[in-house]
Amino acid sequence: MKPRRLLRLLERELGYRQVSIEGSHRKLVCPGRPTLIISFHDREEVSSVAVRAILIKQAGLSLDAAKEVVRHA
């Protein structure tokens, strides 16, 4: 998955919004959810393992909820 698609997914599907950029890292916040800091390298693919870690471990979604979010994006 491209980083832009992941960022769109987090913003549109989960309600995150980008609040700052420092180098290649982007900070995203959402009321009621943990703050995320993701590395954003536009030319590289984000691996499925990293997408899963961001959605499940960092954003706190269940596996089923994460699959549903990715399916709708």
GROMACS elastic network, one bead per residue, 0.5 to 0.9 nm:
[ bonds ]
;  ai    aj funct       b0    kb
    1     4     6  0.83811   500
    1     5     6  0.66098   500
    1     6     6  0.68092   500
    1    44     6  0.87829   500
    1    45     6  0.53831   500
    1    46     6  0.51983   500
    1    47     6  0.66707   500
    1    48     6  0.73224   500
    1    51     6  0.80194   500
    2     5     6  0.53678   500
    2     6     6  0.64975   500
    2     7     6  0.88172   500
    2    41     6  0.87556   500
    2    42     6  0.69593   500
    2    43     6  0.77626   500
    2    44     6  0.68479   500
    2    46     6  0.58905   500
    2    47     6  0.88801   500
    3     6     6  0.50229   500
    3     7     6  0.61154   500
    3     8     6  0.85974   500
    3    39     6  0.84279   500
    3    40     6  0.59593   500
    3    41     6  0.67547   500
    3    42     6  0.58767   500
    3    43     6  0.83018   500
    3    44     6  0.75714   500
    3    45     6  0.67061   500
    3    46     6  0.61911   500
    4     7     6  0.50583   500
    4     8     6  0.61554   500
    4     9     6  0.85115   500
    4    40     6  0.81518   500
    4    42     6  0.70426   500
    5     8     6  0.50566   500
    5     9     6  0.60432   500
    5    10     6  0.86244   500
    5    73     6  0.80571   500
    6    10     6  0.62083   500
    6    11     6  0.86063   500
    6    46     6  0.81719   500
    6    51     6  0.77054   500
    6    70     6  0.89182   500
    6    73     6  0.87707   500
    7    10     6  0.51665   500
    7    11     6  0.61837   500
    7    12     6  0.85640   500
    7    16     6  0.87631   500
    7    18     6  0.87537   500
    7    38     6  0.89105   500
    7    40     6  0.88676   500
    8    11     6  0.50629   500
    8    12     6  0.58004   500
    8    13     6  0.78774   500
    8    73     6  0.82066   500
    9    12     6  0.54051   500
    9    13     6  0.53942   500
    9    14     6  0.71404   500
    9    15     6  0.88646   500
    9    16     6  0.89550   500
    9    69     6  0.75783   500
    9    70     6  0.74504   500
    9    72     6  0.87395   500
    9    73     6  0.58824   500
   10    13     6  0.57426   500
   10    14     6  0.51555   500
   10    15     6  0.64938   500
   10    16     6  0.56021   500
   10    17     6  0.79562   500
   10    28     6  0.86094   500
   10    55     6  0.86507   500
   10    69     6  0.89415   500
   11    14     6  0.58188   500
   11    17     6  0.56555   500
   11    18     6  0.80227   500
   11    28     6  0.86061   500
   11    30     6  0.89129   500
   12    15     6  0.56623   500
   12    16     6  0.74314   500
   12    17     6  0.89178   500
   12    73     6  0.85310   500
   13    16     6  0.82475   500
   13    69     6  0.65277   500
   13    70     6  0.88854   500
   13    72     6  0.81146   500
   13    73     6  0.74576   500
   14    30     6  0.79806   500
   14    69     6  0.81101   500
   15    29     6  0.84568   500
   15    30     6  0.60458   500
   15    31     6  0.83162   500
   16    28     6  0.58581   500
   16    29     6  0.52919   500
   16    31     6  0.80868   500
   16    33     6  0.85623   500
   16    35     6  0.87074   500
   16    36     6  0.87630   500
   17    27     6  0.83886   500
   17    28     6  0.52835   500
   17    29     6  0.55549   500
   17    30     6  0.64627   500
   18    21     6  0.80000   500
   18    26     6  0.68241   500
   18    27     6  0.57924   500
   18    29     6  0.65636   500
   19    26     6  0.77086   500
   19    27     6  0.57798   500
   19    28     6  0.57886   500
   19    29     6  0.69230   500
   20    25     6  0.84186   500
   20    26     6  0.59067   500
   20    27     6  0.52669   500
   20    28     6  0.74486   500
   21    24     6  0.70900   500
   21    25     6  0.57886   500
   21    27     6  0.63546   500
   22    25     6  0.53281   500
   22    26     6  0.65087   500
   22    27     6  0.82491   500
   23    26     6  0.80936   500
   23    39     6  0.89659   500
   23    40     6  0.88909   500
   24    38     6  0.83412   500
   24    39     6  0.56578   500
   24    40     6  0.52079   500
   24    41     6  0.65058   500
   25    37     6  0.63850   500
   25    38     6  0.55224   500
   25    40     6  0.57759   500
   25    41     6  0.86812   500
   26    36     6  0.80411   500
   26    37     6  0.54831   500
   26    38     6  0.53973   500
   26    39     6  0.64391   500
   26    40     6  0.68063   500
   27    35     6  0.72303   500
   27    36     6  0.57673   500
   27    38     6  0.66705   500
   28    34     6  0.89809   500
   28    35     6  0.58638   500
   28    36     6  0.50863   500
   28    37     6  0.62407   500
   28    38     6  0.80346   500
   29    33     6  0.74515   500
   29    34     6  0.71149   500
   29    36     6  0.64657   500
   29    37     6  0.88972   500
   30    33     6  0.54506   500
   30    34     6  0.71292   500
   30    35     6  0.68213   500
   30    36     6  0.88278   500
   31    34     6  0.80917   500
   31    35     6  0.88801   500
   33    36     6  0.88948   500
   33    59     6  0.64781   500
   33    60     6  0.75327   500
   34    58     6  0.69397   500
   34    59     6  0.59142   500
   34    60     6  0.75703   500
   35    58     6  0.80787   500
   35    59     6  0.77470   500
   36    54     6  0.80511   500
   36    58     6  0.67111   500
   36    59     6  0.71419   500
   38    54     6  0.81702   500
   40    44     6  0.85812   500
   40    46     6  0.89043   500
   41    44     6  0.56660   500
   41    45     6  0.80826   500
   41    46     6  0.86714   500
   42    45     6  0.77788   500
   46    49     6  0.82067   500
   46    50     6  0.62880   500
   46    51     6  0.66279   500
   47    50     6  0.51821   500
   47    51     6  0.63034   500
   47    52     6  0.85934   500
   48    51     6  0.50041   500
   48    52     6  0.60341   500
   48    53     6  0.85074   500
   49    52     6  0.51378   500
   49    53     6  0.61706   500
   49    54     6  0.86790   500
   50    54     6  0.61156   500
   50    55     6  0.85969   500
   51    54     6  0.51526   500
   51    55     6  0.61748   500
   51    56     6  0.84390   500
   52    55     6  0.52490   500
   52    56     6  0.57946   500
   52    57     6  0.76789   500
   52    63     6  0.82307   500
   52    66     6  0.73939   500
   52    67     6  0.87547   500
   53    56     6  0.53283   500
   53    57     6  0.50590   500
   53    58     6  0.65281   500
   53    59     6  0.85360   500
   54    57     6  0.58284   500
   54    59     6  0.61200   500
   54    60     6  0.84165   500
   55    58     6  0.59654   500
   55    60     6  0.64914   500
   55    61     6  0.58636   500
   55    62     6  0.82500   500
   55    63     6  0.84632   500
   55    65     6  0.88969   500
   55    66     6  0.59862   500
   56    59     6  0.57709   500
   56    62     6  0.59280   500
   56    63     6  0.64992   500
   56    65     6  0.87099   500
   56    66     6  0.66737   500
   57    60     6  0.54503   500
   57    61     6  0.73891   500
   57    62     6  0.88694   500
   58    61     6  0.81891   500
   61    64     6  0.80421   500
   61    65     6  0.58659   500
   61    66     6  0.58650   500
   62    65     6  0.51349   500
   62    66     6  0.60934   500
   62    67     6  0.86066   500
   63    66     6  0.51393   500
   63    67     6  0.62249   500
   63    68     6  0.86715   500
   64    67     6  0.51652   500
   64    68     6  0.62411   500
   64    69     6  0.87351   500
   65    68     6  0.50627   500
   65    69     6  0.62071   500
   65    70     6  0.87223   500
   66    69     6  0.51402   500
   66    70     6  0.62803   500
   66    71     6  0.85402   500
   67    70     6  0.52501   500
   67    71     6  0.60679   500
   67    72     6  0.87355   500
   68    71     6  0.50180   500
   68    72     6  0.62860   500
   68    73     6  0.87289   500
   69    72     6  0.53179   500
   69    73     6  0.63201   500
   70    73     6  0.51797   500
